[in-house]
């Protein structure tokens, strides 16, 4: 993963819609649109129900791939401009513990990178 490109967006969710509902809407409505983005390796997101702060992370092959993703977003659910942290990944590590039935996201990401 070192050398790939990472973009983190920190934002505040708007409205009174429960955080779980917002995340479900993003999962069902936005995430299916991601596969056509060339160079996208992974997309992850979370939000805190109490503070309504959210973090969404995109991992890309390079900065050019990240540029296309930055043009998209969940503007209906957030207020203001995001705090954006981005750059080449300088530190990376993975660990997969658990039984054979436990999926290993790190292993899945490595498989995608190898393709």
N, C-alpha and C positions, 0 to 999 in steps of 0.2 A: 504494500500500500504506500510505502514511502515514495514520494515523488508524484503521486496522484494529486488531484486538486480538490480541496474541501471548501464548501460554502456553508456557513452557519447563519441563519436568520433568527434574531430574537425579536419577538413582537408581543403586544398585549392584545388578547382576544376582546372583541367588542360584545355588547349586548348581554342578554340574560340567558342565552342558550347554554344548557349544561355543556361543560367541556367535553364529556364523553360523546355527546351528540355532534359537536363540531368536529371532533376527530373522526367520528364515523362518517360524517358527510365528506370530509377530505379524503378518507380512505376509499369511499365508494365512488366519489365523483371526480376527484383530481388525480389520484394515484393511477387509475387505469389509462390516463392520458400520457403518462411518463415514458412507457416503453419506446415510442418513436424518437425520443431525444438521443441522438448519437453520443456515445461516450458516457452516458449515465451508468454508474456502477451500483449505487444504492441511494435510497431516500428514506429518511427516518424523521419522526416527529413526536413531540410530547408537549403536554401543557399541564400546568398546575391549576387545579380547580379553585383553590383559595385565592391566589393572586391573579389568575388568568394570564400569567406569563407563559409564552410558548417558545419553543426552540425547534426549528426544522433544519435538517442537515442534508446536504447533497454531496455525494462523493462522485467525482468525475475522473475520466482519463486525463484531462488537461483543462487549462483555463478556457480554451475556446468552447469546449463542451459545456462548461458552467455558464457561459454567456447566454446560451439559448434558454437554460433553466431560469436564470434571473429574470428573463422577460415575462415569465409566468408567475402566478401566485394566487393566494387565497384572500384577495383584498376584501371580499365580502365579510370576512370574519375577524379582521384586524383593524387597529386604528394606528394612524401615524406612520411614519417611515420606520423601516426596520433598522435595528442595529445589525450590521453585517460584518462578520469576521470571515476572511477568506484568504487562501493561499495554498501553496504546495504543502502536502502533508510531510512534516518533518520528523514525527515520531509515530510509530505504529507497532502494535503487538496484538496477538490474538490468543485466546485460550478457549478450548472447548472441553468442558467437564460434563460429567453426567453419563447416563447410559446411552446405549446405541439408539434408543428411541427418541433421544433429545436432539432436535435439529441444531446444527451448528452454523449460525449466520456467517461466522468468519470463514468456515470451509466453503460455504456457498459463494461468498464474495470471491475467494481465491479461484474457484472454478470459473466464474464469470470472467475474471481477469485473464485466465489462461486461454480463453476462447478467442 
